[in-house]
Structures are given as C-alpha cells and as structure tokens.
Amino acid sequence: NRLKKHLEKARLFESSLIDTFSERGRVVRFWGPLIEKVFKGSSIIPHWGDTLPGSLITLGIKMKMDLRLINVDKKLCKDNGYGEFTKQCSVPKYFKDKRKTAIACKSLLNSIIASNPINQKKEDVFVPYLIVMGFEMHLCVLLLQSSHFYITKKVKSIIFPFELAGLGEKSLELANGLLDLVVSKKKIGKRLF
C-alpha cells in the first residue's frame, strides 16, 4: 500500500513539496488514511479536527484535541483515546502535546474508573494516545499504576516511509507499529463502558 502511494503519487514525496505540507495536509495525505484503515470495521471511529473531549468539558477545561478515538456502542459515543498532530518534530512541541494528551487521558481514565467497577489488573486499564510529528508517530498509553499514581508509557515509535530508500524496511516498521495500535484497539474494545 505504501509502495503504491509512492508509485502513483510520487510527487507527494518530493522533498520540496513535503516541506510545504501543513499539519492538516500531512494528516489528510498520509496519517489519516492509515489510522482510518486500522479502525475500519471496529466500533472505534477516529474523529478528526479540533474537538473538545467530554471528560474535559465536565471539568470545565476547554482544550481541543486533533484526534479523538470514539467508541460507538448502542448509540452511545464515548472517548477511548486521543491524538495530537504537528507539522514538524521539535522537543518543546513534543512535550507540549504529550502534556496535553496526558491531561485528557487522565481525565478520561478517571471517568472510566469512577463509572465502572474495575475487576481487571490495573495495567489492563489504560487510555492510548498518539503524538504525530511530521512523519514520526509515537503510540503511547496512560495507565493508573496505583491510587493517584499515573504512568505514561511510549509503546512504539514509527516513521512513515516518505523516501524510496529503505522503503521495504520502513514499511515493515510502520506495519508493526500499526499492529501495536490494532492490539491496543482490541484491548480497548474489551473494556466495560
């Protein structure tokens, strides 16, 4: 699929053009279609755009997220994870987005725990989040280690193969990273909401 995109839309990958893509342009052309395919056929729907998570609204926090992973079950829509996107990788922006997603995930995790009897091991109750910076994606989770002690953990970092050099190897790394997202998706689907 990535090779097909390189062959059919080779112009998208020219370095002079890649640098001109906005944050939204990278989502629409590269990451969005992949994330949509990962959740295709599941009860989880990627909700794109600057939207307010319900768990934050109830706290009076008006913080928008670039991506909400919404579980649709019996006409109820509930958040299951979040994502933030940026055009380029920078350390300050990475930590700003990580802080933002961690706050949203902590709020969501607290609401899940408060409204459901949790009879599982604590490490099985988590909220996934994505931080995408240019062609680099970090799949992370936030979990409750013990009472009032939360841990955020990077599960996998993957790079979208935007050059033909090393396309096979990078495509395999991308596939393995998306597989981790699928595994997280299946665990999310097993949680009680």
N, C-alpha and C positions, 0 to 999 in steps of 0.2 A: 504494500500500500504506500509506503514512504517512497520506494523506488518509482512507483507510478507517478506520484506527485512530482518527483524530481524530473522525470522524463516529460510529462505532459505540461508542467508549469515551471520549466527550468528558469524562466525569467524571474520568478519569485525569489529564487535563491541567489541571484546576483548580488554581490556584496554592496554595490552602490544602491541597490533598491532595498535590500534588507534593512539598511540603516535608516531608511525613510519611514518604515512602518511605525505607526503609533502603537500604543499599548493595545487599543481595541483592534487594530489591524492584525496584530500578531495572534490575538485570541481568535478572530474570525477566520484567518487563513490557516493557522497551524494547530494551536492547542484546543480550540473549541470543538472541531470535528472529532479529535481523538477522545476527548472527555465525553462527548455525546455518545460515541460508539461504545465506550466502556460501560455506560449505564443503560444502553439500549436493551429493551426487554425486561428491565427491572422496575421495581416500584419507586426507584430513586430518579428524580428528574433534576438535571442541572438547571438552575435558574440564574440567568445572566443579567448583568447590569447592576448599577449601584442601588441595592435594595436594603431595607432595614430588617435585620433578624428579629423575629418575635420575642426571643428570650431577652434581647437588649431593650426592646420597646417597653416591656413590663417593668424594667428597672429605670426607665426614664433616660436611657442612653440612646442618642441618635447618631449611631455610627453605621455607615453604609459599607456593605461588602460587595466585591466584584462578582463573587460566585457563592450561591447557596445551594447545597445539595439537599433537595427536599424529597421526603418520603411521602408518597400519596397512598393512603390506606383507608379504604371505606370512606372516601370523600373527605378525609381529614388530611391536611398538609402540615407536616412537621419538619423542621430543620434537622439535618443529620450531619452537617459538616459545612465548611466554608473554604473559600479560596480568595487569594489576592493576586493580582497581576500587575506587572510593571514592565516598561519597555526595555530597560537595561538593568544589569546587575550592579548593585552598589551595596556596600556594607551597611551604611546608615538606613537605606530604604529596606533592606532585608530585615533588619531588626525592628523597624517601624511596622512593617507588615506582619512580622511574627508576633509582635506585641498586640497588634490589633486583632489578629485571628485568635490568639491565645485568650484574650478577654472575651471574645464572642463564644469561643468553645467552652470556656469555664462557666459562663452564664448558662449555656445550653446543657452542659453536663450537670450542673446544679439543679436545673429544672427537671431533667430526666430522673435524677436520683430522688428528688423531692416528690415526684408524682408516680413513681413506680417502686414496688418492692424489689429490691435487687438481691437476687439469690445466687449471683454469679461471683466468681473471683473478681476482685477489683480491677485487675489488668484486662479483663474482658469487657469492661465498661469504659468506653473511650469515645472521643469525638475526633474524626480525621479532619485535616485541613491541608490545603495546597498553597504553596508560595511559588509563583512562577515569575521568573525574572528573565526576560528575553527568551532565550531558547533553553533555559535551565528550569527544571521543576523539582521542588522539594516536597515530598509526601511526608507529612508529619501527623502525629496524634497527640492529644492531650488526655491524660488519664488521672484518676484520683488514686494516689499511692496509699494514703491513709487519711484519716479525718483532717480536713483543711490543708492537706499537702498534695499539691498537684504537680505532675511532671509533664513536660512537653518533650517529645522524642522524635527525632528525624528517623523515619523508616527507610527512606530511599531518596537519592538524588538522581535525576535522569536528565539527559540532554537530548533535545530534538535534533536529529541529524540534518543540519542545514547545508552541509558540504558533501559532495560526492565522494571525497577522500574518506575512507573508513566508514562508508555508508552501511555496509553489512554489519560490522561490529556495533556501531552506534544504534542501528535499528534493533539489534538484538537486546542491547541495554534498555532501549526505550520500551520494547515489548515486555521485558522482565519488570521494569518499573510500573508499567500499566497493569501487569499481572498482580503486583502488590496492591494496587488500587482496587482491582477486582476482588481480591481476598478481603480487603477492608470492607468493600461493598457487601459481600456475603455475610460478614460478621455484623454489619450494621443492620441488615435485614432480619437477623435472628433476634435482635433486641426487642424488648417489650416497649411499646409506646402507647 
